[in-house]
Amino acid sequence: MSAATNPVERLRARVGDALFTRVAGPQGYEARDRIHLTPGPRWFAPGSPIRRVHADAATFAGGLRALLLQSLHPLAMAGVAGHSGYRGDPWGRLARTSTFLAFTTFATADDAEEMIDRVRAVHARVRGRTADGRPYRASDPHLLTWVHVAEADSFLAAHQRYGEKPLSADEADEYVAQSGRVARALGAEVVPETVAELAECLQSYRGELEATPEALDTARFLLREPPLPLPVRVPYSLLAAGSVALLPSWARDELGVETWFSRSLGGPAGAVAIRAVRWGLGPAESRGGTR
């Protein structure tokens, strides 16, 4: 039976298309072709740790964990709340983020650098003050490092827990170093190079973190009020529980996101959700290594 007539394969194709277009946006297929079909040197070689991590379906859990963790920095959260429209245009923000990740990981060096320049130009315009009067700017190297370490730690944690082929210790260090190249290109200055340095860097921000009203609103929006049709909310709740289970205990406590379900069954629920996503999207090789 051909894929065109096989009902299971037709279902897989519909699910995969829905997932891909939701995450990558309406221009996702066009961007994917440009990323993978344009000849030229890349920043990272095929099979390198960063390409393996960012191609795996576990990034769905890692991305959600990163958003929750990043929200705990009041200055970073103020910039998101004031400029990104995460409630008004959550899918647009997701598409922009996934496109940036795909271009910097898989595209030609020229296209990756062009994407970096575009994001740096946006960062230069994002500035303001928090509710208590503290100034912030998205181009601040210290904030850029926070956003980076929260993201790198989250993608790595998700991959090691839910990824199809977890990294070895040396490969995990290489992933941290490779992802740091992107952070430096964006303007971060103090960037970890190993898993141990990543953990130390994350810990160094603890004194700056707090669950502001904006952070709590973000957590509520992402975990309890996702902009999804009702039939999709049940499988999404499995993914959300799996993402919460990956958070450090102090972050779960600050955000008040731990439930009996996430504490007791979050890991298995996340694994089920990621397997479902992987089934829908198909092997990374067949979809070009990006969502």
C-alpha positions, -999 to 999 in steps of 0.1 A, spaced: 0 0 0 14 34 -10 18 63 14 -9 81 -5 -35 54 2 -23 41 36 -46 57 62 -20 57 89 5 75 66 -22 100 56 -29 107 92 9 110 99 12 135 70 -17 156 83 -4 156 119 31 164 107 19 193 85 -2 207 113 28 206 137 53 220 112 32 249 101 21 258 136 57 259 148 75 272 117 48 295 104 30 299 71 64 303 53 80 274 70 83 251 40 98 279 19 123 287 47 132 250 51 140 247 14 163 278 16 180 265 47 188 230 34 190 234 -4 212 265 -6 248 254 -12 276 268 8 296 263 40 277 260 73 287 270 108 282 234 121 290 201 103 264 174 96 261 151 126 275 176 151 259 178 185 241 211 179 225 197 148 215 165 165 199 183 194 181 210 174 168 184 149 152 162 175 116 164 185 127 168 221 132 205 213 94 209 218 98 202 255 131 221 257 116 252 241 87 253 266 111 248 295 133 276 282 104 300 281 94 292 316 130 295 329 137 327 310 106 344 324 122 344 359 146 372 351 126 404 356 145 425 330 143 398 303 106 392 311 98 430 310 113 431 275 92 401 264 60 414 280 64 449 266 76 442 231 70 406 218 33 402 221 34 367 235 -3 368 243 -15 386 212 7 367 188 22 336 205 24 315 173 42 344 155 67 346 182 72 308 182 77 308 144 103 336 146 121 317 173 121 284 155 132 301 123 161 317 140 172 284 156 169 266 122 189 293 103 217 295 128 220 258 132 215 244 96 217 272 71 247 286 51 271 308 70 259 338 50 223 331 58 231 325 95 250 358 97 221 376 80 197 362 106 220 373 134 221 408 120 183 410 118 179 399 154 205 423 166 187 451 149 155 441 167 173 439 200 187 474 195 151 488 195 139 468 225 144 489 257 124 503 285 118 501 322 103 475 345 72 482 366 96 492 395 116 515 373 147 495 364 160 501 329 165 472 305 177 467 269 176 435 249 211 441 236 226 440 272 253 413 270 244 402 306 207 396 296 218 379 263 238 355 283 209 347 306 186 340 277 213 319 261 221 297 291 184 292 299 179 280 264 210 259 261 204 242 294 168 235 285 174 221 250 202 199 264 181 187 294 152 178 271 175 160 246 192 140 273 158 130 288 136 126 257 159 127 227 161 97 204 199 95 208 212 113 239 247 128 238 278 115 255 294 136 281 320 149 255 293 156 230 272 175 256 302 197 262 306 202 225 269 212 222 274 239 249 304 253 231 287 252 197 255 269 209 278 295 225 290 306 191 255 318 183 252 336 216 285 355 210 273 364 176 242 380 192 264 400 216 267 379 247 302 382 262 306 357 290 295 324 275 300 289 290 319 263 270 311 231 289 282 215 308 299 223 341 304 260 331 268 261 319 255 249 353 278 275 371 266 303 349 230 294 354 235 293 392 253 327 391 220 343 380 199 329 409 201 362 430 186 381 401 156 359 395 121 362 408 86 353 398 72 387 389 35 390 380 46 389 343 65 357 349 35 341 366 12 353 338 35 337 313 35 304 331 -3 304 334 -6 313 297 18 285 286 6 258 309 -31 265 316 -43 287 289 -25 276 257 -40 291 225 -50 256 212 -82 239 202 -97 218 230 -89 184 214 -52 193 213 -50 204 249 -48 169 263 -17 159 244 -2 194 250 -8 189 287 15 158 285 42 179 268 37 207 294 41 182 323 72 168 307 87 203 304 78 212 340 94 180 352 127 191 336 128 224 354 151 228 384 132 224 416 138 261 426 123 273 393 92 251 398 88 265 433 92 301 422 67 298 394 43 275 413 39 252 383 45 218 399 14 196 402 9 161 414 8 149 378 40 167 367 58 155 399 47 119 396 42 113 359 58 143 342 88 124 329 67 95 313 41 120 300 68 140 284 83 109 268 49 100 254 43 135 240 77 136 223 73 102 208 40 114 193 56 145 179 84 124 165 59 101 148 40 130 133 71 148 120 89 117 109 127 111 112 148 142 113 166 131 82 134 129 62 124 165 71 158 181 67 167 183 103 145 212 112 109 218 121 
